[in-house]
Amino acid sequence: MPDDVEHLTQLVEQRFSHIERLTDERARAIQTALELSAKTNDAHFDMLNGSAQKLSDMQMSYVNRELFDARVLSFQNDMKILMEWKANLTGRGAVINGATAAIVAIVVTLISHLMTEQ
């Protein structure tokens, strides 16, 4: 009977030793997993912080639709004014060209008339 108790004691000690080894391995695996998870989270947080900064920078240069439409309307009005000025200047140029041609014609006529009288 003492051999049976001794044998059972050894089996229980082996079993406890095996359970203790498995528990230690599990604890190390959990610790490694937590460290890897922390590194991954840090990388994700860095990426998110960078994205947040980019979004913040974009918002600082953002032009809302109303302001954009107002600027476009202002540019369209300016363009209309410039086109009207161009048309006026072109018209004036045509008048000046016509007047110049008329003056040249009169001068040429006078010169030829004066030359024929001599």
One Martini backbone bead per residue (centre of mass of N, CA, C, O) as a GRO file, in nm:
protein
  118
    1MET     BB    1   0.055   0.063  -0.020
    2PRO     BB    2   0.291   0.267  -0.014
    3ASP     BB    3   0.341   0.248  -0.318
    4ASP     BB    4   0.075   0.369  -0.408
    5VAL     BB    5   0.109   0.643  -0.271
    6GLU     BB    6   0.376   0.714  -0.399
    7HIS     BB    7   0.276   0.691  -0.689
    8LEU     BB    8   0.047   0.903  -0.663
    9THR     BB    9   0.228   1.135  -0.577
   10GLN     BB   10   0.394   1.146  -0.836
   11LEU     BB   11   0.160   1.195  -1.029
   12VAL     BB   12   0.066   1.459  -0.899
   13GLU     BB   13   0.337   1.609  -0.929
   14GLN     BB   14   0.350   1.585  -1.237
   15ARG     BB   15   0.089   1.725  -1.292
   16PHE     BB   16   0.159   1.994  -1.152
   17SER     BB   17   0.409   2.049  -1.322
   18HIS     BB   18   0.263   2.055  -1.593
   19ILE     BB   19   0.063   2.281  -1.520
   20GLU     BB   20   0.280   2.493  -1.451
   21ARG     BB   21   0.413   2.497  -1.731
   22LEU     BB   22   0.156   2.576  -1.889
   23THR     BB   23   0.105   2.839  -1.732
   24ASP     BB   24   0.371   2.979  -1.807
   25GLU     BB   25   0.333   2.967  -2.113
   26ARG     BB   26   0.070   3.125  -2.115
   27ALA     BB   27   0.180   3.383  -1.985
   28ARG     BB   28   0.392   3.441  -2.206
   29ALA     BB   29   0.191   3.454  -2.442
   30ILE     BB   30   0.024   3.687  -2.330
   31GLN     BB   31   0.256   3.891  -2.308
   32THR     BB   32   0.329   3.890  -2.609
   33ALA     BB   33   0.052   3.973  -2.713
   34LEU     BB   34   0.041   4.245  -2.562
   35GLU     BB   35   0.293   4.370  -2.692
   36LEU     BB   36   0.197   4.350  -2.985
   37SER     BB   37  -0.062   4.509  -2.945
   38ALA     BB   38   0.072   4.771  -2.850
   39LYS     BB   39   0.235   4.823  -3.106
   40THR     BB   40  -0.004   4.828  -3.299
   41ASN     BB   41  -0.158   5.056  -3.161
   42ASP     BB   42   0.062   5.269  -3.188
   43ALA     BB   43   0.064   5.270  -3.496
   44HIS     BB   44  -0.234   5.349  -3.529
   45PHE     BB   45  -0.223   5.612  -3.367
   46ASP     BB   46  -0.014   5.753  -3.541
   47MET     BB   47  -0.183   5.743  -3.797
   48LEU     BB   48  -0.429   5.896  -3.683
   49ASN     BB   49  -0.279   6.153  -3.605
   50GLY     BB   50  -0.189   6.218  -3.893
   51SER     BB   51  -0.478   6.232  -4.009
   52ALA     BB   52  -0.578   6.456  -3.825
   53GLN     BB   53  -0.377   6.668  -3.928
   54LYS     BB   54  -0.464   6.663  -4.221
   55LEU     BB   55  -0.758   6.745  -4.169
   56SER     BB   56  -0.693   7.010  -4.033
   57ASP     BB   57  -0.545   7.135  -4.275
   58MET     BB   58  -0.781   7.112  -4.472
   59GLN     BB   59  -0.984   7.287  -4.308
   60MET     BB   60  -0.813   7.552  -4.324
   61SER     BB   61  -0.845   7.540  -4.663
   62TYR     BB   62  -1.141   7.553  -4.670
   63VAL     BB   63  -1.410   7.602  -4.906
   64ASN     BB   64  -1.708   7.697  -4.922
   65ARG     BB   65  -1.968   7.708  -5.137
   66GLU     BB   66  -2.052   8.006  -5.103
   67LEU     BB   67  -1.773   8.130  -5.152
   68PHE     BB   68  -1.722   8.005  -5.425
   69ASP     BB   69  -1.971   8.120  -5.570
   70ALA     BB   70  -1.900   8.417  -5.520
   71ARG     BB   71  -1.632   8.414  -5.675
   72VAL     BB   72  -1.741   8.325  -5.946
   73LEU     BB   73  -1.933   8.563  -5.983
   74SER     BB   74  -1.715   8.780  -5.972
   75PHE     BB   75  -1.553   8.676  -6.216
   76GLN     BB   76  -1.784   8.698  -6.417
   77ASN     BB   77  -1.824   9.002  -6.390
   78ASP     BB   78  -1.537   9.083  -6.467
   79MET     BB   79  -1.546   8.953  -6.747
   80LYS     BB   80  -1.779   9.120  -6.858
   81ILE     BB   81  -1.640   9.393  -6.832
   82LEU     BB   82  -1.395   9.327  -7.009
   83MET     BB   83  -1.559   9.263  -7.265
   84GLU     BB   84  -1.685   9.544  -7.289
   85TRP     BB   85  -1.422   9.699  -7.313
   86LYS     BB   86  -1.323   9.557  -7.562
   87ALA     BB   87  -1.557   9.638  -7.741
   88ASN     BB   88  -1.513   9.942  -7.712
   89LEU     BB   89  -1.221   9.948  -7.812
   90THR     BB   90  -1.279   9.823  -8.086
   91GLY     BB   91  -1.477  10.039  -8.174
   92ARG     BB   92  -1.281  10.276  -8.145
   93GLY     BB   93  -1.075  10.164  -8.339
   94ALA     BB   94  -1.260  10.173  -8.583
   95VAL     BB   95  -1.309  10.475  -8.572
   96ILE     BB   96  -1.015  10.560  -8.590
   97ASN     BB   97  -0.955  10.416  -8.853
   98GLY     BB   98  -1.171  10.564  -9.015
   99ALA     BB   99  -1.068  10.851  -8.962
  100THR     BB  100  -0.789  10.809  -9.075
  101ALA     BB  101  -0.877  10.730  -9.357
  102ALA     BB  102  -1.025  10.994  -9.415
  103ILE     BB  103  -0.786  11.185  -9.379
  104VAL     BB  104  -0.608  11.057  -9.591
  105ALA     BB  105  -0.803  11.100  -9.824
  106ILE     BB  106  -0.810  11.407  -9.803
  107VAL     BB  107  -0.512  11.459  -9.837
  108VAL     BB  108  -0.482  11.319 -10.109
  109THR     BB  109  -0.688  11.497 -10.253
  110LEU     BB  110  -0.552  11.767 -10.202
  111ILE     BB  111  -0.286  11.702 -10.332
  112SER     BB  112  -0.398  11.631 -10.611
  113HIS     BB  113  -0.539  11.901 -10.655
  114LEU     BB  114  -0.287  12.081 -10.624
  115MET     BB  115  -0.127  11.941 -10.857
  116THR     BB  116  -0.335  12.004 -11.086
  117GLU     BB  117  -0.316  12.323 -11.064
  118GLN     BB  118  -0.012  12.356 -11.154
   0.00000   0.00000   0.00000
